[in-house]
């Protein structure tokens, strides 16, 4: 292979395979440009990367990398192919078990055995180039899914919601507060008492983010007209005691509150999980746990309707605890006491159910939190009594499970709320271990 002595550019062509699906998706990757000079040879870092999730026949995860000489042929260096090597390493850790296959003279197929932020290492004559890194999202088909980090120092984390700017909001049940963390997990602020009415939180549980658009006006000086433009505002919806609160994301200021203990709308009996429908007009779905039903509110927390009753039949519940909404507007509810998941239309019509009580593959034991990966449409369910996470497709077919009871790496103790961030990382409330575990 002829390589320009003055300028060696690794240029990659990616073919990233994730999971068999009829939809083509796009995956964001974080890459960094670096440079390493040895003698007169300049090794440039990877500066362009385009990956696409395709529809492979096999459920694997891989990408290809190629190295190409520059167009300038003023100076060349002959390099034997045997001196080129490629590997994959998690940042600040030992090299992982990785399948590296040379497809052609300068193209490698690399299949990771883990996820997270991984460094692509290229070597020429055993001289390592400062290459790039690739952000590999959670692969549900790996046999083992170990956390990439934990966020400690919380007091009974129950629910978690992540804003578009990366801020993490956690409801702390025993801390009786809502805590805002930055994207690295560093604490920014805790809201213990709302400023309006001096209303103290009492064991907050479910948490969700609702984004509302409003028109803001500017008066042009010297003109008799207003200029109006839409502005988005984020609010937190929180289930607290026997009520639902709506507060400002920025300062925790209460803007609305609804409910008291009772059995009919707008009353609640220990509401827990929350979900917000994105289509207009926006609706808030509330898991009214001990009333064994789902209540539907508008964005101002006014009651709209409800569905469900106590029991084990289709459309009935035994302590529903969380709810998730897919891209088609369908609802998935963790029917905790019945050890199953139920699917409904947006207006509460029963579609199907799946899950039976147990600890085997595809079985559930007190399913509690639920979220949906928008890239794959897979359901992630936390199981309180099995202290694990089980993964299903949208038809209720079992994919895999990971986690076991304990307080070590990869272990959980009665996990509760769960949510994905925009980069595809999974945040799990490890309730009794007082931490958030990130996969």
FENSUL-V974965 format. One record per backbone hydrogen bond with DSSP energy under -1.0 kcal/mol. CO is the residue of the C=O (numbers start at 0). NH is the residue of the N-H. If there is no record, write none. Layout:
[[CO,NH] [CO,NH]]
This chain:
[[0,78] [2,76] [7,43] [8,67] [15,53] [24,52] [33,44] [35,42] [37,40] [40,37] [41,7] [42,35] [52,24] [57,59] [61,16] [62,109] [64,107] [76,2] [79,82] [80,83] [82,124] [84,122] [86,120] [87,95] [88,118] [89,92] [98,110] [100,108] [105,66] [106,102] [106,103] [107,64] [108,100] [109,62] [110,98] [115,135] [116,90] [117,133] [118,88] [120,86] [121,128] [122,84] [123,126] [126,123] [128,130] [131,119] [133,117] [135,115] [138,141] [148,437] [150,435] [154,174] [155,172] [157,416] [158,170] [160,168] [162,165] [166,162] [167,180] [168,160] [169,178] [170,157] [171,176] [176,171] [177,190] [178,169] [179,187] [179,188] [180,167] [181,184] [185,181] [188,179] [190,177] [191,200] [198,193] [205,238] [207,236] [209,234] [211,232] [213,230] [215,228] [217,226] [219,222] [222,224] [224,219] [226,217] [228,215] [230,213] [232,211] [233,248] [234,209] [235,246] [236,207] [237,244] [238,204] [239,242] [242,239] [243,257] [244,237] [245,254] [245,255] [246,235] [247,251] [252,247] [255,245] [257,243] [259,267] [263,266] [267,261] [268,289] [272,286] [274,284] [282,276] [283,296] [284,274] [285,287] [285,294] [286,271] [286,288] [287,292] [288,291] [292,287] [293,306] [294,285] [295,303] [295,304] [296,283] [297,300] [301,297] [304,295] [306,293] [308,316] [312,315] [316,310] [317,336] [320,272] [321,333] [323,331] [325,328] [329,325] [330,343] [331,323] [332,341] [333,320] [333,335] [334,339] [335,338] [339,334] [340,353] [341,332] [342,350] [343,330] [344,347] [348,344] [351,342] [353,340] [355,363] [359,362] [363,357] [364,384] [365,383] [368,381] [370,379] [372,376] [377,372] [378,391] [379,370] [380,389] [381,367] [382,386] [387,382] [388,401] [389,380] [390,398] [390,399] [391,378] [392,395] [396,392] [399,390] [401,388] [403,411] [407,410] [411,405] [412,431] [416,428] [418,426] [420,423] [423,137] [424,420] [425,438] [426,418] [427,436] [428,415] [428,430] [429,434] [430,433] [433,153] [434,429] [435,150] [436,427] [437,147] [437,148]]
